[in-house]
Structure formats: structure tokens, C-alpha cells
Amino acid sequence: MAISWFIWVTALYLIIGGALAASSLILAKKPNAKDLFAKITPYQGTIGGTMFLWGIFDLVFHFLFQLGDWKFFFAGPIFWKIFAIAIPVAYLLELGIGFLLGFGMINAFAIKKNPQMAAKAEGVLKKLAPWQGTLGIIGIITGIYWLLFALFLWKIGIGA
């Protein structure tokens, strides 16, 4: 049994998007990371917009359509149980961080045409913005756990 490619994509989105979201917190602790952030900041909108779309895809196809398969996760060792909790957390983080980072792009392409929707989106942005750094740190931690799970932990408990 091999790990699906979507786990790798989700983990990378969480780590990169989380780092961008928490960039102000990271730069306060590690000022020498400024050069790295300067290289990826121009792509922040694209990363955020695609992360938001990937979060919708993950939430619908990998979570809602597969709710009946969840007993498999809870029958395994503790690593599987933690991963079962990390799945919905990751998908919600993809939506939240993706929305925050890609708001300009999402607004330009989808929301701008409908003034009511634009007002609602601005309200959501104002509520989420103070949590951006925290969401970013949680996203990084969740992404690292997904990577560890994909590399090592999934083999424990399935007889591989």
C-alpha cells in the first residue's frame, strides 16, 4: 500500500503556505530568513489561491466523500489516530491560510463582480487576519506531521 500523492501536495502546501502566513513571526525570530521570504513572497497570491482551491478539493473529495472509511484510522496505533485528527485540521488550515494569502487573487477573479460577496469576504478577512501568524505556525506543524506520516508512520500498523 503506497501513500497517495495528495498527502505530499497537502503537506507541502501547509508548510509553504504556513511559512508565508507566519513570515512576520519567523522574521522576528530569524532575521536572516528575509532573503528566502523575498524570493517566494511574489508568489504569495498564487500559492494562497491554489491552496484555497486545493483545500476545497480536499475537504469535499478526501473528507466528506470518505467519512465512512474513518474507522480504519481509529483502529490503528496512536499515530493513525493523530493523523485522523490532523486531516480535518489540515483541510481547514488550507482554506483559512489560502484565503488569507490569496485574498487579492480570489477577490480579483471571483468576488469582485458581486458586491455582497465582496463585503462578506472582507468581513471574513478582517476576522481571520489577526490569526494569520498562529494559523501559519499550526499549518507548518501539521504539514511536518503529514510529511512524517507519509515517510514513516503510515507503515506502522498496516503490516508493511
C-alpha positions as CSV (number, residue, x, y, z in Angstrom):
1,M,0.0,0.0,0.0
2,A,1.6,3.3,-1.1
3,I,0.8,6.7,0.2
4,S,-1.3,8.8,-2.2
5,W,0.3,11.8,-3.9
6,F,-2.3,14.1,-2.4
7,I,-0.7,13.7,1.0
8,W,2.6,15.1,-0.3
9,V,0.8,18.0,-2.0
10,T,-1.2,18.8,1.1
11,A,1.9,18.6,3.3
12,L,3.9,21.0,1.0
13,Y,1.0,23.5,0.8
14,L,0.7,23.5,4.6
15,I,4.4,24.0,5.1
16,I,5.0,26.7,2.4
17,G,1.7,28.4,3.0
18,G,2.1,28.3,6.7
19,A,5.6,29.8,6.4
20,L,4.3,32.6,4.3
21,A,1.4,33.2,6.7
22,A,3.7,33.2,9.7
23,S,6.5,35.1,8.0
24,S,6.3,38.1,10.3
25,L,6.7,35.8,13.4
26,I,9.5,33.9,11.7
27,L,11.4,37.0,10.7
28,A,11.1,38.4,14.2
29,K,13.0,35.3,15.5
30,K,15.2,34.7,12.4
31,P,16.0,37.9,10.6
32,N,18.4,36.0,8.2
33,A,15.4,34.3,6.7
34,K,14.5,37.6,4.9
35,D,16.2,36.6,1.7
36,L,14.3,33.3,1.5
37,F,10.9,35.1,2.0
38,A,11.9,37.8,-0.5
39,K,12.2,35.0,-3.1
40,I,8.7,33.4,-2.5
41,T,6.7,36.5,-1.5
42,P,5.9,37.5,-5.1
43,Y,4.1,34.1,-5.5
44,Q,2.1,34.6,-2.3
45,G,-1.2,35.3,-4.1
46,T,-0.8,32.3,-6.4
47,I,0.2,30.0,-3.6
48,G,-2.7,31.2,-1.5
49,G,-5.3,31.0,-4.3
50,T,-4.2,27.5,-5.3
51,M,-4.0,26.4,-1.6
52,F,-7.6,27.7,-1.1
53,L,-8.8,25.7,-4.2
54,W,-6.8,22.6,-3.0
55,G,-8.5,23.0,0.4
56,I,-11.9,22.9,-1.2
57,F,-11.0,19.8,-3.2
58,D,-9.5,18.1,-0.2
59,L,-12.5,18.9,2.0
60,V,-15.0,17.7,-0.5
61,F,-13.3,14.7,-2.1
62,H,-11.0,13.4,0.6
63,F,-13.0,14.2,3.7
64,L,-16.8,14.5,3.1
65,F,-17.0,11.7,0.5
66,Q,-14.9,9.3,2.6
67,L,-16.4,9.7,6.1
68,G,-17.4,6.0,6.2
69,D,-13.7,5.0,5.9
70,W,-12.7,6.7,9.1
71,K,-12.9,3.6,11.4
72,F,-9.7,2.4,9.7
73,F,-7.8,5.3,11.2
74,F,-9.1,4.8,14.7
75,A,-8.4,1.0,14.7
76,G,-4.7,1.6,14.2
77,P,-1.9,2.8,16.5
78,I,-1.8,6.3,18.1
79,F,0.0,7.7,15.0
80,W,-3.1,6.9,12.9
81,K,-5.4,8.4,15.5
82,I,-3.4,11.7,15.5
83,F,-3.4,11.7,11.7
84,A,-7.2,11.2,11.7
85,I,-7.4,14.4,13.8
86,A,-4.8,16.2,11.6
87,I,-6.9,15.5,8.4
88,P,-9.8,17.9,9.0
89,V,-7.4,20.4,10.7
90,A,-5.2,20.4,7.6
91,Y,-8.1,20.9,5.3
92,L,-9.5,23.8,7.3
93,L,-6.0,25.3,7.5
94,E,-5.7,25.1,3.7
95,L,-8.9,27.0,3.4
96,G,-8.0,29.6,6.0
97,I,-4.4,30.2,5.1
98,G,-5.2,30.0,1.4
99,F,-7.9,32.6,1.8
100,L,-5.7,35.0,3.7
101,L,-2.7,34.7,1.3
102,G,-4.7,34.6,-1.9
103,F,-7.4,37.2,-1.0
104,G,-6.2,39.6,-3.6
105,M,-6.3,37.0,-6.3
106,I,-9.6,35.5,-5.2
107,N,-11.1,38.9,-5.0
108,A,-9.9,39.9,-8.5
109,F,-11.2,36.8,-10.2
110,A,-14.2,35.7,-8.3
111,I,-15.6,38.1,-5.7
112,K,-15.2,41.5,-7.2
113,K,-18.2,41.0,-9.6
114,N,-20.6,40.6,-6.7
115,P,-20.7,43.5,-4.2
116,Q,-22.5,41.4,-1.5
117,M,-20.0,38.6,-1.8
118,A,-17.1,41.1,-1.7
119,A,-18.5,42.6,1.6
120,K,-18.8,39.2,3.2
121,A,-15.3,38.2,2.1
122,E,-13.9,41.5,3.6
123,G,-15.6,40.6,6.8
124,V,-14.1,37.1,6.9
125,L,-10.7,38.6,6.1
126,K,-10.9,41.0,9.0
127,K,-11.8,38.1,11.3
128,L,-9.0,35.9,10.1
129,A,-6.2,38.4,9.7
130,P,-5.3,38.7,13.4
131,W,-4.9,34.9,13.5
132,Q,-2.7,34.7,10.4
133,G,0.6,34.1,12.3
134,T,-1.0,31.5,14.5
135,L,-2.6,29.7,11.6
136,G,0.7,29.7,9.8
137,I,2.6,28.1,12.8
138,I,-0.2,25.4,13.1
139,G,0.0,24.9,9.4
140,I,3.7,24.3,9.5
141,I,3.4,21.8,12.4
142,T,0.5,20.0,10.7
143,G,2.4,19.9,7.4
144,I,5.5,18.4,9.1
145,Y,3.3,15.8,10.7
146,W,1.8,14.9,7.4
147,L,5.3,14.5,5.9
148,L,6.4,12.3,8.8
149,F,3.3,10.3,8.4
150,A,3.9,9.9,4.7
151,L,7.5,9.0,5.1
152,F,7.5,6.7,8.2
153,L,4.4,6.4,10.3
154,W,1.9,5.0,7.9
155,K,3.8,1.8,7.7
156,I,3.3,1.2,11.4
157,G,0.1,-0.7,12.0
158,I,-0.6,-1.9,8.5
159,G,1.8,-4.8,8.4
160,A,4.1,-3.2,5.8
